[in-house]
Amino acid sequence: MSDSISNRFHALLAHLRFGLDPMVPMMLIAAAVGFASSVAVEGFRMAMYAIIHLYSAHEHLVAAAAGLPLWQRAAIPPLAAIVGGLIMWAGHRWIKRPRGPEYMEAVRVGDGRLPLGPNLVRTVSSLVAVSGGITIGREGTMIQFASLISSIIGRIGRADAAHQRLIVACGAAAGFAGAYHAPIAGTLFVAEIILGGLQLREIAAVLVAAVIGELTTQSLFATGPLYLAHAVPAVSFVDLLDAALLGLLAGFIGPAFLWLLDTSRRKYQSLIGFLPLRMGLAGLVIGLLSLLMPEVWGNGYSVVQSFLVDHWALSAVAGVFVLRLIAVTAASAAGIPGGVLTPTLALGAAMGLMVSHSFLVPEASHSQALWALVGMGSLLAATTHAPAMSAIMVFEITRNYNVVMAAMPACVIASVIGSLLRHRSVYAEALGLKEGEHSTLGVVERAFPSAGEETVAALAVTDAGPPLGGKAE
């Protein structure tokens, strides 16, 4: 009798194993990746706070800069940049190999494998630089680090190339969710920007990873939204006119900002080849600018938080916009590792406040938080060409739903104009796109060089090549 029951049980397990949809175990892997990625993001954040505490009692960089003597405020950014540059320079010479693909390129056109050594060097270099007040986004490195951890998990599990890519995509979404407390925006970040579109099966795994990442962050590390903001009143039709104006303005400013970043990067890096010196000079520029306003320091988190709750005069907002624009351009041009997503949000918030001071329709709502958030979303959409992610993100980082009603049309307008004026988004290089290449067709041609014209065209329709969770049919 017992043997009969045992045989039936084993037969049931075998049936489940062979009849189970392969995406079901992928959901469990996605959950594990979400947890690990969230811990990795928080580990980076805690290490940054530990370094900041070496020279200040504050955790936030603007408060730390404001409390320092002027000579220290000017000296710390170049010192941190030089040390970060030496770490990158020495690390690359010691490893003696290319830095490898970034997570976006590894997912979109690669096999999902991220080399350990170059990525650890990049992470430590970025950690030192951002802890010293460099005007660059730490979240880009956080997401890269989370993607590295997920890549290691995939390799330990001996995942094939298709599943490895999906696992790293899950890590990127979870890292985004942990950094910004925005799981839906993290999913759309992967879908809109990295892949240009995901099928429903893959979206489910990415969303699971993002949600678990955010739940881990909320449960173990930090509760609540990323930013605290005053309640946004209900949006009227008149408000949409101002939102459209912001979207239109961002559609022109976004491409100009990207042109400035690309042009300064090409000219500056060709002028100064030694990385530590190049990064140190950029740090010196940031340090000197911070003598005028301490808000120059950091990725822009504290600046955005202040924009959302404090009253700012037009001249002060304009000053922050100009000085931070110069600072983030210097940091990006020098090749300091990090991202520009959060600095772009800070510039967008300043743009929104300047418009609200100057050009609002008289009958429109004068909620300061509303126009700062709409400015953030619209400038982000103009540079990333991802309107859905941008609109949802400004809702999730404050949990203010009324923002979406004004942000969505503004983001669509900004994205359309921005993509028409400049085909390459801010992530074109990270995605592995060559100069002049912006279509999915070009990406697929490079990913599958032996495929025929009809095959390449068919793969390009989905923007992502073969399905991430399985082999091409």
C-alpha positions as CSV (number, residue, x, y, z in Angstrom):
1,M,0.0,0.0,0.0
2,S,2.8,2.4,1.0
3,D,4.7,1.6,-2.2
4,S,1.7,2.4,-4.3
5,I,1.2,5.8,-2.6
6,S,4.9,6.5,-3.0
7,N,4.8,5.6,-6.7
8,R,1.8,7.8,-7.3
9,F,3.5,10.7,-5.4
10,H,6.6,10.5,-7.6
11,A,4.5,10.2,-10.7
12,L,2.7,13.4,-9.7
13,L,6.0,15.2,-9.1
14,A,7.3,14.1,-12.5
15,H,4.2,15.3,-14.1
16,L,4.4,18.7,-12.5
17,R,8.1,19.0,-13.3
18,F,7.6,18.3,-17.0
19,G,4.2,19.9,-17.4
20,L,5.1,23.1,-15.4
21,D,5.3,26.4,-17.3
22,P,9.0,27.4,-17.2
23,M,7.9,30.9,-16.1
24,V,6.6,29.6,-12.8
25,P,10.0,28.8,-11.3
26,M,11.2,32.0,-12.9
27,M,8.8,33.9,-10.6
28,L,10.6,32.3,-7.6
29,I,13.9,33.3,-9.0
30,A,12.6,36.8,-9.6
31,A,11.5,37.1,-6.0
32,A,15.0,36.0,-4.8
33,V,16.6,38.5,-7.2
34,G,14.3,41.2,-5.9
35,F,15.3,40.6,-2.3
36,A,19.1,40.4,-3.1
37,S,19.0,43.5,-5.3
38,S,17.2,45.5,-2.6
39,V,19.9,44.5,-0.1
40,A,22.6,45.4,-2.5
41,V,21.1,48.9,-3.1
42,E,20.8,49.5,0.7
43,G,24.3,48.3,1.2
44,F,25.6,50.9,-1.2
45,R,23.5,53.6,0.5
46,M,24.8,52.7,4.0
47,A,28.4,52.6,2.8
48,M,27.9,56.1,1.3
49,Y,26.5,57.4,4.6
50,A,29.5,55.9,6.4
51,I,31.9,57.8,4.2
52,I,30.0,61.1,4.6
53,H,30.2,60.7,8.4
54,L,34.0,60.9,8.1
55,Y,33.7,64.6,7.5
56,S,30.1,65.6,8.6
57,A,27.5,64.7,11.1
58,H,24.8,64.9,8.4
59,E,23.8,62.1,6.0
60,H,22.4,64.3,3.2
61,L,25.0,66.0,1.1
62,V,23.5,69.5,0.8
63,A,23.2,69.7,4.6
64,A,26.8,68.4,4.9
65,A,28.1,71.0,2.5
66,A,26.2,73.8,4.2
67,G,27.7,72.9,7.6
68,L,31.3,72.8,6.3
69,P,33.9,75.6,6.3
70,L,34.2,77.1,2.8
71,W,37.6,75.6,2.2
72,Q,36.4,72.1,3.0
73,R,33.4,72.6,0.8
74,A,35.6,73.4,-2.1
75,A,38.3,70.7,-1.3
76,I,36.2,67.6,-0.6
77,P,34.7,67.1,-4.1
78,P,38.0,67.3,-6.0
79,L,39.7,65.0,-3.4
80,A,36.9,62.4,-3.7
81,A,37.0,62.6,-7.5
82,I,40.7,62.1,-7.6
83,V,40.5,59.1,-5.3
84,G,37.7,57.6,-7.3
85,G,39.6,58.2,-10.5
86,L,42.7,56.5,-9.1
87,I,40.5,53.5,-8.1
88,M,39.2,53.3,-11.7
89,W,42.6,53.7,-13.3
90,A,44.4,51.3,-11.0
91,G,41.6,48.8,-11.2
92,H,41.5,48.7,-15.0
93,R,45.3,48.3,-15.1
94,W,45.2,45.5,-12.6
95,I,42.3,43.6,-14.1
96,K,43.8,44.1,-17.7
97,R,40.5,43.7,-19.4
98,P,37.7,45.9,-20.8
99,R,35.2,47.1,-18.4
100,G,32.5,44.9,-20.0
101,P,29.0,45.8,-20.9
102,E,26.7,47.8,-18.7
103,Y,23.5,46.1,-17.5
104,M,21.4,47.7,-20.3
105,E,23.6,46.4,-23.0
106,A,24.0,43.0,-21.4
107,V,20.2,42.6,-21.3
108,R,19.3,44.1,-24.7
109,V,22.0,42.7,-27.0
110,G,24.2,40.6,-24.8
111,D,24.0,37.3,-22.9
112,G,23.1,38.9,-19.5
113,R,26.6,38.2,-18.1
114,L,28.3,41.1,-16.2
115,P,32.0,40.7,-15.4
116,L,32.7,40.9,-11.6
117,G,36.0,42.7,-11.5
118,P,35.3,45.7,-13.7
119,N,31.9,46.2,-12.1
120,L,33.2,46.1,-8.5
121,V,35.9,48.7,-9.5
122,R,33.3,50.9,-11.0
123,T,31.0,50.6,-8.0
124,V,33.8,51.4,-5.5
125,S,34.9,54.4,-7.6
126,S,31.4,55.7,-7.8
127,L,30.9,55.2,-4.1
128,V,33.8,57.3,-3.2
129,A,33.0,60.1,-5.7
130,V,29.3,60.5,-4.8
131,S,30.1,60.4,-1.1
132,G,32.3,63.5,-1.7
133,G,29.5,65.5,-3.2
134,I,30.0,65.0,-6.9
135,T,27.0,66.1,-8.9
136,I,26.1,62.8,-10.4
137,G,23.4,60.2,-9.7
138,R,24.3,57.4,-7.3
139,E,21.2,55.5,-8.4
140,G,22.8,54.5,-11.7
141,T,25.6,52.7,-9.9
142,M,23.1,51.2,-7.4
143,I,21.1,49.7,-10.3
144,Q,24.3,48.5,-12.0
145,F,25.4,46.8,-8.7
146,A,22.0,45.2,-8.2
147,S,22.2,43.9,-11.8
148,L,25.7,42.5,-11.1
149,I,24.4,40.6,-8.1
150,S,21.5,39.2,-10.2
151,S,24.0,38.2,-12.9
152,I,25.9,36.2,-10.4
153,I,22.7,34.5,-9.2
154,G,22.0,33.5,-12.8
155,R,25.5,32.1,-13.3
156,I,25.3,30.1,-10.1
157,G,22.0,28.7,-11.3
158,R,23.6,27.9,-14.7
159,A,20.8,29.8,-16.5
160,D,20.9,29.8,-20.3
161,A,21.4,33.1,-22.1
162,A,17.7,33.9,-22.5
163,H,16.9,33.3,-18.8
164,Q,20.2,35.0,-17.8
165,R,19.1,38.2,-19.6
166,L,15.7,38.1,-17.9
167,I,17.3,37.6,-14.4
168,V,19.5,40.7,-15.0
169,A,16.4,42.6,-16.2
170,C,14.7,41.6,-12.9
171,G,17.7,42.8,-11.0
172,A,17.7,46.2,-12.7
173,A,14.0,46.6,-12.0
174,A,14.4,45.7,-8.4
175,G,17.4,48.0,-8.0
176,F,15.4,50.8,-9.5
177,A,12.5,50.1,-7.1
178,G,14.8,50.0,-4.1
179,A,16.6,53.2,-5.1
180,Y,13.4,55.2,-5.9
181,H,10.7,53.3,-4.0
182,A,8.9,53.0,-7.3
183,P,8.3,49.3,-8.4
184,I,5.9,50.1,-11.2
185,A,8.2,52.7,-12.7
186,G,11.1,50.2,-12.2
187,T,9.2,47.7,-14.3
188,L,8.4,50.3,-17.0
189,F,12.1,51.4,-16.9
190,V,13.1,47.9,-18.0
191,A,10.2,47.6,-20.5
192,E,10.4,51.0,-22.1
193,I,14.0,51.9,-22.0
194,I,16.1,48.7,-21.9
195,L,14.0,46.6,-24.2
196,G,11.5,48.9,-25.8
197,G,8.7,46.5,-25.0
198,L,8.2,43.3,-23.1
199,Q,5.7,40.5,-23.6
200,L,3.3,39.8,-20.8
201,R,5.1,36.7,-19.5
202,E,8.4,38.6,-19.0
203,I,6.7,41.6,-17.5
204,A,5.2,39.4,-14.8
205,A,8.7,38.2,-13.7
206,V,10.2,41.7,-13.8
207,L,7.2,43.1,-11.8
208,V,7.6,40.4,-9.2
209,A,11.2,41.3,-8.7
210,A,10.5,45.0,-8.5
211,V,7.7,44.5,-6.0
212,I,9.7,42.2,-3.8
213,G,12.6,44.7,-3.9
214,E,10.4,47.5,-2.8
215,L,8.7,45.4,-0.1
216,T,12.2,44.5,1.2
217,T,13.2,48.1,1.3
218,Q,10.0,49.2,3.0
219,S,10.1,46.4,5.6
220,L,13.8,46.4,6.5
221,F,15.3,49.8,5.6
222,A,13.0,52.8,4.9
223,T,9.3,53.2,4.9
224,G,7.1,55.6,3.0
225,P,7.7,57.4,-0.4
226,L,11.0,58.7,-1.5
227,Y,9.9,62.3,-1.2
228,L,7.5,64.0,1.2
229,A,5.3,66.6,-0.5
230,H,2.2,68.7,0.2
231,A,-1.0,67.2,-1.1
232,V,-1.7,68.0,-4.7
233,P,-5.2,69.4,-5.4
234,A,-7.4,67.9,-8.1
235,V,-6.3,68.8,-11.6
236,S,-8.5,70.9,-13.8
237,F,-8.6,71.5,-17.5
238,V,-6.9,74.8,-17.0
239,D,-4.0,73.0,-15.3
240,L,-3.6,70.8,-18.4
241,L,-2.7,74.0,-20.4
242,D,0.2,74.6,-18.0
243,A,1.2,71.0,-18.1
244,A,1.2,71.1,-21.9
245,L,3.4,74.3,-21.6
246,L,5.8,72.5,-19.3
247,G,5.9,69.5,-21.7
248,L,6.6,71.7,-24.7
249,L,9.4,73.5,-22.9
250,A,10.9,70.3,-21.6
251,G,10.8,68.9,-25.2
252,F,13.2,71.6,-26.2
253,I,15.4,71.7,-23.1
254,G,15.9,67.9,-22.9
255,P,17.6,67.5,-26.3
256,A,19.7,70.6,-25.6
257,F,20.8,69.1,-22.3
258,L,21.7,65.8,-24.0
259,W,23.7,67.7,-26.7
260,L,25.6,69.6,-24.0
261,L,26.5,66.3,-22.1
262,D,27.6,64.6,-25.3
263,T,29.6,67.5,-26.7
264,S,31.4,68.3,-23.4
265,R,32.2,64.6,-22.9
266,R,33.8,64.2,-26.3
267,K,35.8,67.4,-26.1
268,Y,36.9,67.1,-22.5
269,Q,37.9,63.5,-22.6
270,S,39.9,64.0,-25.8
271,L,41.7,67.0,-24.2
272,I,42.7,65.2,-20.9
273,G,43.4,61.5,-21.2
274,F,44.5,60.7,-17.6
275,L,41.3,59.7,-15.8
276,P,42.2,60.8,-12.2
277,L,43.2,64.2,-13.4
278,R,40.1,64.6,-15.5
279,M,37.8,63.6,-12.6
280,G,39.8,65.8,-10.2
281,L,39.3,68.9,-12.3
282,A,35.6,68.2,-12.6
283,G,35.5,67.8,-8.8
284,L,37.3,71.2,-8.5
285,V,34.6,72.8,-10.7
286,I,31.9,71.4,-8.5
287,G,33.7,72.4,-5.3
288,L,34.1,76.0,-6.5
289,L,30.5,76.2,-7.6
290,S,29.3,75.0,-4.2
291,L,30.9,78.0,-2.7
292,L,28.1,80.0,-4.3
293,M,25.3,77.6,-3.3
294,P,25.7,74.3,-1.3
295,E,22.8,72.9,-3.3
296,V,25.3,72.1,-6.0
297,W,26.5,69.0,-4.1
298,G,25.1,65.6,-4.6
299,N,22.6,63.9,-6.9
300,G,19.8,66.4,-6.2
301,Y,17.7,64.5,-3.7
302,S,17.8,67.2,-1.0
303,V,17.2,70.0,-3.6
304,V,14.0,68.3,-4.9
305,Q,12.8,67.6,-1.4
306,S,13.2,71.3,-0.6
307,F,11.5,72.4,-3.8
308,L,8.5,70.3,-2.9
309,V,7.9,71.7,0.6
310,D,9.7,75.1,0.9
311,H,9.1,78.4,-0.7
312,W,11.8,79.4,-3.2
313,A,12.3,82.8,-4.9
314,L,12.6,82.8,-8.6
315,S,16.2,84.0,-8.5
316,A,17.2,81.2,-6.2
317,V,15.6,78.6,-8.3
318,A,17.3,79.9,-11.4
319,G,20.6,79.9,-9.6
320,V,20.2,76.3,-8.6
321,F,19.3,75.4,-12.1
322,V,22.3,77.0,-13.8
323,L,24.9,75.9,-11.2
324,R,23.7,72.3,-11.1
325,L,23.5,72.2,-14.9
326,I,27.2,73.2,-15.1
327,A,28.1,70.8,-12.3
328,V,26.4,67.7,-13.7
329,T,27.9,68.5,-17.2
330,A,31.4,68.7,-15.7
331,A,30.9,65.4,-13.8
332,S,29.4,63.6,-16.8
333,A,32.1,65.0,-19.2
334,A,34.9,63.7,-16.9
335,G,33.4,60.2,-17.0
336,I,32.7,60.0,-13.3
337,P,30.7,56.7,-12.8
338,G,27.1,57.3,-12.0
339,G,23.9,58.3,-13.7
340,V,22.1,61.5,-14.6
341,L,18.5,60.4,-13.9
342,T,18.2,62.0,-10.4
343,P,20.2,65.1,-11.5
344,T,17.7,65.4,-14.4
345,L,14.8,65.2,-11.9
346,A,16.4,68.1,-10.0
347,L,16.8,70.2,-13.1
348,G,13.2,69.4,-14.1
349,A,11.8,70.4,-10.7
350,A,13.7,73.7,-11.0
351,M,12.3,74.2,-14.5
352,G,8.8,73.5,-13.3
353,L,9.1,76.0,-10.5
354,M,10.5,78.7,-12.8
355,V,7.6,78.2,-15.1
356,S,5.1,78.4,-12.3
357,H,6.6,81.7,-11.1
358,S,6.5,83.2,-14.6
359,F,4.0,81.7,-17.0
360,L,1.2,79.9,-15.2
361,V,-2.3,80.5,-16.6
362,P,-3.9,82.8,-13.9
363,E,-6.8,80.4,-13.2
364,A,-4.5,77.3,-12.8
365,S,-3.7,75.7,-9.6
366,H,-0.6,77.2,-7.9
367,S,0.4,74.1,-6.1
368,Q,4.2,74.2,-5.9
369,A,4.6,70.5,-5.6
370,L,2.4,69.9,-8.7
371,W,4.5,71.9,-11.0
372,A,7.8,70.7,-9.6
373,L,6.7,67.1,-10.1
374,V,5.3,67.8,-13.6
375,G,8.6,69.5,-14.5
376,M,10.5,66.5,-13.2
377,G,8.5,64.0,-15.2
378,S,8.5,66.0,-18.4
379,L,12.2,66.7,-18.5
380,L,12.9,63.0,-17.7
381,A,10.6,61.9,-20.5
382,A,12.3,64.3,-22.9
383,T,15.7,62.7,-22.2
384,T,14.7,59.1,-21.8
385,H,11.9,59.0,-24.4
386,A,9.9,56.9,-21.9
387,P,6.7,58.9,-21.1
388,A,4.9,56.2,-19.2
389,M,7.8,55.4,-16.9
390,S,8.3,59.2,-16.3
391,A,4.7,59.9,-15.4
392,I,4.3,56.9,-13.1
393,M,7.6,57.6,-11.4
394,V,6.6,61.1,-10.3
395,F,3.5,59.6,-8.8
396,E,5.2,56.8,-7.0
397,I,8.0,58.8,-5.5
398,T,5.4,61.0,-3.6
399,R,2.3,58.7,-3.7
400,N,0.4,61.7,-5.0
401,Y,-2.0,60.3,-7.6
402,N,-3.4,63.7,-8.8
403,V,0.1,64.4,-10.2
404,V,-0.4,61.7,-12.9
405,M,-3.3,63.6,-14.5
406,A,-1.1,66.5,-15.3
407,A,2.2,64.6,-15.7
408,M,1.0,62.1,-18.3
409,P,0.1,64.6,-21.1
410,A,3.2,66.7,-20.3
411,C,5.4,63.6,-20.5
412,V,3.9,62.5,-23.8
413,I,4.4,66.0,-25.3
414,A,8.0,66.2,-24.0
415,S,8.9,62.7,-25.2
416,V,7.5,63.2,-28.7
417,I,9.3,66.6,-29.2
418,G,12.5,65.3,-27.5
419,S,12.7,62.2,-29.7
420,L,12.0,64.3,-32.9
421,L,14.7,66.8,-32.1
422,R,17.2,64.1,-30.9
423,H,16.7,60.5,-31.8
424,R,19.3,59.1,-29.3
425,S,18.1,59.1,-25.7
426,V,20.3,59.6,-22.7
427,Y,20.7,55.8,-22.5
428,A,21.7,55.2,-26.1
429,E,25.4,54.6,-25.2
430,A,24.5,52.4,-22.2
431,L,22.2,50.3,-24.5
432,G,25.2,49.7,-26.9
433,L,23.8,51.8,-29.7
434,K,26.3,53.2,-32.1
435,E,26.4,56.9,-33.2
436,G,23.4,57.4,-35.6
437,E,21.8,54.1,-34.5
438,H,18.6,54.5,-32.6
439,S,16.2,52.0,-34.1
440,T,15.5,48.5,-32.9
441,L,16.4,47.2,-36.3
442,G,20.0,48.3,-35.8
443,V,20.2,46.7,-32.4
444,V,18.9,43.4,-33.7
445,E,21.2,43.4,-36.7
446,R,24.2,43.7,-34.3
447,A,22.8,41.1,-31.9
448,F,22.1,38.6,-34.7
449,P,24.6,39.4,-37.4
450,S,24.1,36.0,-39.2
451,A,20.3,36.3,-39.5
452,G,18.7,37.1,-42.8
453,E,16.9,40.3,-43.6
454,E,13.4,38.8,-43.0
455,T,14.5,37.3,-39.6
456,V,16.0,40.6,-38.5
457,A,12.9,42.5,-39.5
458,A,10.7,40.0,-37.6
459,L,12.8,40.2,-34.4
460,A,12.8,44.0,-34.6
461,V,9.1,44.2,-34.4
462,T,9.1,43.2,-30.7
463,D,12.1,45.6,-29.9
464,A,13.7,42.9,-27.9
465,G,14.8,40.0,-30.1
466,P,14.0,36.5,-28.9
467,P,11.8,36.2,-25.8
468,L,13.8,36.8,-22.6
469,G,12.3,33.8,-20.9
470,G,12.9,31.2,-23.6
471,K,14.4,30.4,-26.9
472,A,13.3,31.9,-30.2
473,E,10.8,29.9,-32.1
